[in-house]
Amino acid sequence: MRTAIVTNPGSAEAIEIVDRPDPVPEPSEVVIAVEAATVNPVDLQTRAGVYHSLGWVSSAEVGLGCDAVGTVIEKGGEVDGIRVGDRVAVFIGGVDRGFGAYAERVSVPARDVARVPADLSSAHAATVPLNATTASAGLDLLGEAQGRSLLVTGAAGAVGGFALELARERGFSVTGLARAEDAEFVTATGAAFVADLADAAAFDAAFDAAAIGDAVVASVRDGGAYVGVIPVAVPASDRGISVQAVMAGPDGALLGRLLSAAAKGTITARVHAMLPPRTSRGRASTVRKRRGPRTDRAASLSAGGTGA
């Protein structure tokens, strides 16, 4: 099979498309023939060597891609509840691994996968695992809503957009920080919209999906709560504000609920662009997100997921 890896991180030319043996499932795993995968910021950071420099990566080859959707073609003998032929999605966690979703096939723990509803496309389903799981886990860190006011930064992005909708559902009074051109999207979720941070502490809590940091902490009231998305860049606590960062991992049961919500329209799965897989061996380029409305949304690779 073909898969995308990085051996020497750097520019887009660092991505290689290589041939590797087809995966063989462990007793508790399933093999998925990948139909769609998602390009997320974590993939660009992995390719660039961010996690190598942090000491998080020791593997000689690092596979790219966290989100995969496809058809189960093989399963281990201990797997129950998932059948060959099921269309499923999976969140492949971590960055120090020799395989990722940018492959023709992946073998993953059955507990991490969830069936994709029939009326949700593979491309749209592939935007859900990492981003919606991260949004849900970040909100969990904030605790019960109890009518508290919540600021979500990067509110038109992939994580932020899901956070807006999930926070509203949980009972937060939500305000989304985004570019002016994204106001319509933010308000359509039922959230209030702001294009700039307030000078005063105006919110009980903040989910900093845009990783702004100190300026967002300053917008939180004394004794409030801040959740970021970069564990190594959590701002300092101030005025009794609790400061944390979310580190989401695979959760098949949660993913099933999130996919169902996306199929029902409770949360909105958005695809920024559709990219064909690279069919040639050798070097591959990757997606560079342009500036403009909602460009943090995921781009999906379709029909094989072997390019970037």
C-alpha positions in Angstrom: 0.0 0.0 0.0 1.0 3.6 -0.3 1.3 5.9 2.7 2.6 9.4 3.4 5.5 9.7 5.9 8.1 12.2 7.1 11.7 11.0 7.8 13.5 14.4 7.7 11.0 17.1 8.7 11.1 20.5 7.0 9.3 22.1 4.1 6.5 20.6 2.1 9.1 18.6 0.2 9.7 16.6 3.4 6.6 14.5 2.8 7.3 11.2 1.0 4.8 8.8 -0.6 6.2 5.3 0.0 5.1 1.7 -0.5 4.7 -0.3 2.7 3.2 -3.8 3.4 -0.5 -3.9 4.0 -1.3 -3.8 7.7 -2.3 -7.0 9.5 -4.8 -6.5 12.4 -4.0 -7.4 15.9 -6.8 -9.5 17.6 -8.5 -6.3 18.8 -8.0 -4.2 15.7 -9.7 -3.5 12.4 -8.2 -2.7 9.0 -9.8 0.3 7.2 -9.5 1.0 3.5 -9.3 4.7 3.7 -11.7 6.8 1.6 -11.1 10.2 3.2 -8.6 11.8 5.5 -8.2 15.4 6.8 -5.5 17.9 6.6 -5.2 19.6 10.0 -2.7 22.1 11.5 -1.1 19.2 13.6 -0.1 17.6 10.3 1.6 20.7 9.0 3.4 21.0 12.4 4.5 17.3 12.3 5.8 17.8 8.8 7.7 20.9 9.9 9.3 19.1 12.8 7.6 21.0 15.7 7.1 17.8 17.7 10.6 16.5 16.8 12.0 19.7 18.4 9.9 19.2 21.5 11.3 15.7 21.9 7.9 14.1 21.3 9.0 12.1 18.3 11.5 9.3 18.4 10.3 7.2 15.4 12.5 7.2 12.3 9.4 7.4 10.1 6.4 9.5 11.2 3.0 8.9 9.5 0.8 11.8 8.8 -3.0 12.2 9.4 -5.2 11.9 12.4 -8.6 11.5 10.9 -9.6 8.6 8.6 -12.9 7.4 7.2 -13.3 4.3 5.2 -14.6 0.7 4.9 -13.6 -2.1 7.3 -12.0 -4.8 5.1 -10.5 -7.1 7.8 -10.8 -7.5 11.6 -9.1 -9.3 14.4 -10.6 -12.3 16.1 -11.5 -10.5 19.3 -13.5 -7.7 17.6 -17.3 -7.7 18.2 -19.8 -5.1 17.1 -17.9 -4.0 14.0 -18.4 -5.9 10.7 -16.4 -6.2 7.6 -18.1 -3.7 5.1 -19.0 -1.2 7.8 -18.1 2.4 6.9 -16.3 3.9 9.9 -14.3 6.9 11.2 -11.4 6.9 13.5 -9.2 9.4 15.4 -5.6 8.2 15.3 -4.0 9.8 18.3 -0.4 10.8 19.0 2.4 12.1 16.8 5.1 9.6 17.4 3.9 6.8 15.2 4.9 5.1 12.0 1.5 5.3 10.3 -1.3 7.8 10.0 -4.5 8.4 8.1 -2.7 9.4 4.9 -2.5 5.8 3.7 -4.5 3.4 1.6 -5.1 1.2 4.7 -4.8 1.6 8.4 -5.1 -0.9 11.2 -6.5 0.6 14.4 -8.0 -0.5 17.7 -11.7 -1.4 17.2 -12.6 0.6 20.4 -11.4 3.8 18.7 -13.7 3.5 15.6 -17.4 4.5 15.1 -19.8 3.8 12.3 -20.5 6.8 10.0 -24.2 7.5 9.5 -25.4 6.8 6.0 -26.4 10.4 5.3 -23.0 11.9 6.2 -20.4 11.9 3.4 -17.0 10.4 4.0 -15.3 13.8 3.4 -17.5 15.6 5.9 -17.2 12.7 8.4 -13.4 13.0 8.2 -13.5 16.5 9.7 -15.1 15.3 12.9 -12.8 13.0 14.8 -9.9 15.2 15.9 -11.6 18.6 15.8 -15.0 17.7 17.4 -13.3 15.4 20.0 -10.9 18.2 20.9 -13.8 20.7 21.2 -15.8 18.3 23.4 -12.8 17.5 25.6 -11.9 21.1 26.1 -15.5 21.9 27.2 -15.3 19.0 29.6 -12.3 20.8 31.3 -14.5 23.9 31.9 -17.0 21.9 33.9 -20.8 22.4 34.1 -22.1 25.4 32.1 -24.6 26.7 34.7 -25.4 29.6 32.4 -21.8 30.9 32.5 -20.5 33.2 29.8 -17.9 31.6 27.5 -15.6 33.1 25.0 -14.5 30.9 22.1 -11.6 32.2 20.0 -11.0 31.0 16.5 -14.7 30.6 16.5 -15.0 30.0 12.7 -12.2 27.4 12.7 -12.5 23.7 12.8 -12.2 23.2 16.6 -13.7 26.6 17.4 -16.8 26.1 15.2 -17.6 22.7 16.9 -16.9 24.3 20.3 -19.5 27.1 19.6 -22.2 24.6 18.9 -21.4 22.1 21.6 -21.1 24.8 24.2 -24.5 26.2 23.3 -26.0 22.8 23.6 -24.4 22.4 27.1 -26.0 25.6 28.3 -23.1 28.2 28.1 -23.9 31.7 27.0 -21.4 31.8 24.1 -19.5 34.5 22.4 -17.3 33.8 19.4 -14.2 35.7 18.4 -13.5 35.6 14.7 -12.8 37.7 11.7 -15.5 40.2 10.6 -16.2 38.1 7.4 -17.1 35.1 9.6 -19.7 36.9 11.7 -22.6 35.2 9.8 -21.3 31.8 10.6 -20.8 32.6 14.3 -24.2 34.1 14.8 -25.9 31.3 12.9 -24.9 29.0 15.7 -26.8 31.1 18.2 -23.6 32.6 19.6 -22.8 36.3 19.9 -20.0 37.7 17.7 -17.0 39.9 18.5 -14.1 40.7 16.2 -11.8 42.0 18.9 -11.1 41.2 22.6 -12.7 43.4 25.2 -10.4 45.7 27.2 -12.0 44.4 30.4 -12.5 40.9 31.9 -16.0 40.1 30.5 -16.3 36.3 30.5 -16.6 33.6 33.1 -14.6 31.2 31.0 -12.6 31.0 27.7 -11.9 28.2 25.2 -8.9 29.6 23.3 -9.0 27.5 20.1 -7.0 30.2 18.3 -4.1 29.8 20.9 -4.0 33.6 21.5 -2.9 33.1 25.1 -2.4 36.0 27.6 -4.8 38.4 26.0 -7.6 35.8 26.3 -6.8 35.1 30.0 -7.1 38.9 30.5 -10.7 38.7 29.2 -11.7 36.2 31.9 -13.1 37.3 35.2 -11.4 36.7 38.5 -11.7 33.1 39.5 -12.8 32.0 36.0 -11.4 29.3 33.8 -9.2 29.2 30.7 -8.7 26.2 28.4 -6.1 26.3 25.6 -5.2 23.9 22.8 -1.3 23.9 23.0 -0.1 22.0 26.2 3.4 23.5 25.9 2.2 27.0 25.6 -0.3 27.5 28.4 -0.4 31.1 29.6 0.3 31.8 33.3 -2.5 31.8 35.7 -3.6 35.2 37.0 -6.3 36.5 39.4 -7.3 33.0 40.5 -8.1 31.8 37.0 -7.7 28.1 36.4 -5.5 27.6 33.3 -5.4 24.2 31.4 -4.8 22.8 27.9 -6.8 20.1 26.3 -5.0 17.0 24.9 -7.7 14.9 23.3 -7.3 11.2 22.5 -9.3 8.6 20.6 -12.7 7.7 22.1 -14.9 5.6 19.8 -18.1 6.0 21.9 -17.8 9.8 21.9 -16.9 9.8 18.2 -20.1 7.9 17.5 -22.2 10.5 19.3 -20.4 13.4 17.5 -20.9 11.8 14.0 -24.5 11.3 14.8 -24.8 15.0 15.8 -23.1 16.0 12.5 -25.5 13.8 10.5 -28.5 15.5 12.3 -27.0 19.0 11.8 -26.6 19.6 15.6 -23.0 20.3 14.8 -21.7 21.4 11.4 -19.1 19.4 9.6 -17.4 21.8 7.1 -14.9 21.0 4.4 -12.6 23.8 3.3 -11.4 22.1 0.1 -11.3 18.6 -1.5 -7.9 17.4 -2.6 -7.2 14.3 -4.7 -4.7 11.8 -3.4 -1.2 11.9 -4.9 -0.8 8.9 -7.2 3.0 9.3 -7.9 5.7 8.0 -5.6 8.3 10.4 -4.2 7.9 13.8 -2.8 4.5 15.4 -2.1 3.4 18.9 -1.4 1.0 19.8 1.4 -1.9 22.2 1.9 -1.0 25.7 2.9 -4.0 27.4 4.4 -4.7 30.8 2.7 -6.0 33.7 4.7 -9.7 34.3 4.4 -13.0 33.2 5.7 -13.0 30.1 7.9 -9.7 28.8 6.5 -9.0 26.8 9.6 -11.6 24.3 8.4 -10.3 21.0 7.4 -9.4 20.0 3.9 -10.2 16.5 3.0 -8.3 14.0 0.9 -10.6 11.6 -0.8 -10.6 8.3 -2.6 -7.5 6.8 -1.0 -6.0 9.5 1.2 -2.4 9.0 0.1 -1.5 12.6 -0.7 -1.3 15.7 1.4 
